[in-house]
């Protein structure tokens, strides 16, 4: 199917309450334009250089999300336009985001990324460190914590994925009881977004199911 058909197919099976982030990393400008012309306006990238280049070449009404591990020295390049950072997982990064946001005279929405998988390749804050981190993050005036993000293990074991999503969902529900600003639960990607939605996800990050498998 075409990119347009893939987007329509995914949106047909999810509710209006679930936001679809099209993961456009390594994808060409033409591919992103095809998705954009299919009424997809939210895109996620995992490399700063790539997101900056695409931001400069593509329509202004695109909502750009930084979904990859973010280095402190790269924050300044995206702070004036980024809509949402999914990967806040340490105070040193929060300090830099806050500083750059102040310089850009704006607040930056962020998700706290939690490590819910045992895979060493996955980034994120240890869930046992969440409460202290969340308390400390409140001191930053130019950061809005609007939700949580997590990545399940890369496995075909649906029960394992379900269990990992349950961990972050339970925390999300608990924190929302005392902070109504926490609105986004960003879990679920191309291979597991259906499981994530069943666990309460309201933001999914989908790449290959939209653009096709990458050959590199």
Secondary structure, DSSP 8 states (H G I E B T S, - for coil): --HHHHHHHHHHHS-TTSEEEEE-TT--HHHHHHHHTTT--EEEES-HHHHHHHHHHS-TT-EEEE-S---GGGGGGTTTT-SEEEEE--HHHHHHHHHHHHHTTS-EEEEEEEE-S--TT---EEGGGHHHHHHHHTT-TTEEEEEEEE---SSS-HHHHHHHHHHHHHHHHHHHTT-TT--EEE---TTTHHHHHHTT-SEEEESHHHH-----
